[in-house]
Amino acid sequence: MLDLYASDLMTKVVYTVSPDDTVSEVAKILAKNDISAAPVCDDGGQLIGMVSEGDLMQPFTSRNESHRAWWLTLLAEGTELAPNFLEDIKRGQWHVRNLMSSPVITVTEGTTLAQIADLFVSHRVKRVPVLRDNRIVGIVSRSDIIRALASQGAATSKLRRTLD
């Protein structure tokens, strides 16, 4: 089992987002592709952050709602705010750059399963981008490791049955 590497485990199709994308745009990408997070890359393709479902919920928490009401009152001070401004705030038009996690814990294709598991536990992350020459070539998530463990277990069971 320790002979598995990131290159063996990784999902090779990686959906990335831009720091200028909105919560709504990223939510559509995550939902359409049945993923729970995406790497954030700049215009040059360099990894600058990660954004997850949990990050996308930040603008809608009760803490942010009360804070938003407070500063809207402060800004308005008895005057009417522009309807477009209010609508953007209500719809959560936050950009990824304000919500993403950075810096990102990354691995290379030669990182072992054990090393990846250690990173997941020590940094409390659920996925790590796999880099080659500072470019994303894949991503390893907890579910990728679980699938590898399950297939390893299935292979061991078949071997046992054959030997019996």
N, C-alpha and C positions, 0 to 999 in steps of 0.2 A: 504494500500500500504506500509506503514512503517513496516508492519509485515514480509517483505521479508528480507532474510539474504543471505550472500554470498553463503551458501550451497544450497539455492534455485535457485540462479542466475547462478552459475558457470558452465563453460564447464568442464567436468570431464576428457576428453581426452586432455592431454597437451603434445605437442611436445617440447622437450628440445634440446638444442645444447650444444656443448662443446666449451670452450674458444679457443681450438686449431683448430676448424673448420674454413674453409676459407669462404670468401664472396660467392664464387660459390656454395659451399656445403650448406650453409644456405639458399641461394636464392632458391635452388632446394627444400629444405624442406618446405619453406614458400609457394612456388608456388604449389607444389604437394598437400599440405594440405589446400590450400586456406585460409591461415592465414597471418596476417601482422606483427607478431612479435613472438619471442620465448624466454622463460627464458633460461639463460645460467647457467649450473650447472657444478661443478667440478667433479672429478672422484668419489668422495664420495656421489654425489647426492645433495650437498649443493648448494643452490641458490647463485650465485655470481654476476649476472647482467641480463640485458634484452637487446636484440638486435632486432631492428625493420627494416622495409623496408627503412626508412629514414636513419638509421645508415649505412645500406649497400651501400647507394649511396655516402657516404662521399669520398671514394677513387676516385670517378669519377667526382667530381666537378671541375669546371674550376680553382678554387683556388688551389686545390691539384695538378692539371695538371701543372700549372705554377711553383709551388714549386718543383715538381718532376723534371721538366726540369732544374731548377736552380741547384739542388743538383747533378743531373746526370752530368751536365757540370763540376761542381766542382770536382766530383769524377774522371771523365775521364781525365781531363786536357791533352787532346791531345792523350790519349791512348785509345785503344779499350776495352770496357767492355765485360765481359763474356756474350755470347748470352743467356744463361739460366737466368742470373741475369736480363737482359733487358726484356726477355719474361715474367718473373714473375711479374715485375713491370707493364708492359703493361696490363697484364691480371688481375691486381688488386688482387693478392694473399695475401690480407690482412687477418689477423686472427681476429676472433670475439673479442678476449681479447683487441684488440686495438680500437674497434669500439663500444663495448657495453656500456650501461648506468649503472652506479653503484654509490651508493647503490640503491636498488630496494624498491619501496613503496609496501608493502604487507598488506594483511588482513588475518583474521582467518575466519573460517566457520560461526562464530557468529556475524560477522560485518554486520551491517544493510545496506540496500540499501541507506538510507540517508547518512550514514557515507562514503560509497564508493563513492557516487556522490560528496560529499565534497572533498574527496581525489583527484578525477579526476580534479576538478576545481582548488583546491588550489595548486596542484603539477603539473598541466598541463600534466597529463598522460592519456593514452587511455585504459589502462588495468592494472590489479593488480593480481599477483599470490595469490592464497589462500593456506595458510600453516596450517599444523597440525603437531605438534612436529618437526618444522623446515623442513618439507618435503612438496613438492608441491602436493596438492590433487586436484587442479583445477585452473581455471583462470577466472576472470570476466572482460569482456570488455564492452565498451560503447554499442555495439550491443546487448549484453546480457541484459543490463538494458532496452534498447529500446524494445526488444522482451517482457520483463516482463511487461512493461508499456502498450504495445499493447494488450497483452493477458488480462491484468487487465481491460483495456477499453472495450474489447470484452465481458468479463464476466459482466461488469456493464451494457452494452447495452442489453444483453440478459435478465438480471434481470429487467430492465426498461420495456422491451416489455412484460414480463410475468406479471408484476404488472399492466400494462395498460389494 
